[in-house]
Amino acid sequence: MTGTADHGVGLGMTNGYFFGVPIPKTYETLGAELQLSVERAIKESEENGINISGKDATPWLLNRIYELTGGRSLESSWYSRSSLESA
């Protein structure tokens, strides 16, 4: 991964990078629950007139997803982060 970032810097690029890590089979059920929770949180924000966008939307959505999943969303997030860091 360092090679990818180093290559971008060498080209003078100042943009960021996003790396996606697939959810392993053991977390597929949680992944489906997370997707439904994301969709529900977005729908709730629209239905309740919560007028948030940009950087203000992310904390609200993450908190609502955490509430909807009973905290299980952090487990998936932790797994993805640790997998990325060990790659």
C-alpha positions as CSV (number, residue, x, y, z in Angstrom):
1,M,0.0,0.0,0.0
2,T,2.8,2.4,0.7
3,G,3.9,2.0,-2.9
4,T,0.6,3.3,-4.1
5,A,0.7,6.4,-2.0
6,D,4.4,7.0,-2.8
7,H,3.7,6.7,-6.5
8,G,0.9,9.4,-6.2
9,V,3.2,11.7,-4.3
10,G,5.9,11.2,-6.9
11,L,3.5,12.3,-9.5
12,G,2.7,15.5,-7.5
13,M,-0.8,14.3,-6.7
14,T,-2.4,15.9,-3.7
15,N,-5.6,13.9,-3.6
16,G,-6.5,11.3,-1.0
17,Y,-6.9,7.5,-1.4
18,F,-9.7,5.2,-0.4
19,F,-9.1,1.5,0.0
20,G,-12.1,-0.9,0.3
21,V,-11.8,-4.1,2.2
22,P,-14.5,-6.7,1.5
23,I,-16.3,-8.1,4.5
24,P,-15.3,-11.7,5.1
25,K,-17.9,-14.5,5.1
26,T,-18.1,-14.6,8.9
27,Y,-19.4,-11.0,8.8
28,E,-21.8,-11.2,5.7
29,T,-24.9,-11.2,7.9
30,L,-23.6,-8.1,9.7
31,G,-22.8,-6.5,6.4
32,A,-26.4,-6.9,5.2
33,E,-27.6,-5.5,8.5
34,L,-25.3,-2.5,8.1
35,Q,-26.6,-1.8,4.6
36,L,-30.2,-1.9,5.9
37,S,-29.2,0.4,8.8
38,V,-27.5,2.9,6.4
39,E,-30.6,3.0,4.3
40,R,-32.9,3.4,7.3
41,A,-30.7,6.2,8.8
42,I,-30.8,8.1,5.5
43,K,-34.5,7.7,5.2
44,E,-35.1,8.9,8.8
45,S,-33.0,12.0,8.2
46,E,-35.1,12.8,5.1
47,E,-38.4,12.1,6.8
48,N,-37.5,14.1,9.9
49,G,-36.2,17.1,8.0
50,I,-32.7,16.7,9.4
51,N,-30.9,19.1,7.2
52,I,-27.3,18.0,7.3
53,S,-24.9,17.7,4.5
54,G,-21.2,17.4,3.9
55,K,-19.0,16.9,7.0
56,D,-21.9,17.3,9.3
57,A,-23.7,14.3,7.8
58,T,-21.1,11.7,8.6
59,P,-21.1,11.9,12.4
60,W,-24.9,11.9,12.5
61,L,-25.2,8.9,10.2
62,L,-22.4,6.9,11.9
63,N,-24.1,7.5,15.3
64,R,-27.5,6.6,14.0
65,I,-26.1,3.4,12.4
66,Y,-24.4,2.6,15.7
67,E,-27.7,3.0,17.5
68,L,-29.6,0.9,14.9
69,T,-27.1,-2.0,15.1
70,G,-26.7,-1.9,18.8
71,G,-23.0,-1.1,18.4
72,R,-22.3,-4.0,16.0
73,S,-21.3,-1.5,13.3
74,L,-18.1,-0.8,15.2
75,E,-17.1,-4.5,15.0
76,S,-17.2,-4.4,11.2
77,S,-15.4,-1.1,11.1
78,W,-12.7,-2.4,13.4
79,Y,-12.2,-5.6,11.4
80,S,-11.9,-3.6,8.1
81,R,-9.4,-1.2,9.6
82,S,-7.3,-3.9,11.2
83,S,-7.3,-5.9,7.9
84,L,-6.2,-2.8,5.9
85,E,-3.4,-2.0,8.4
86,S,-2.0,-5.5,8.3
87,A,-2.0,-5.6,4.5
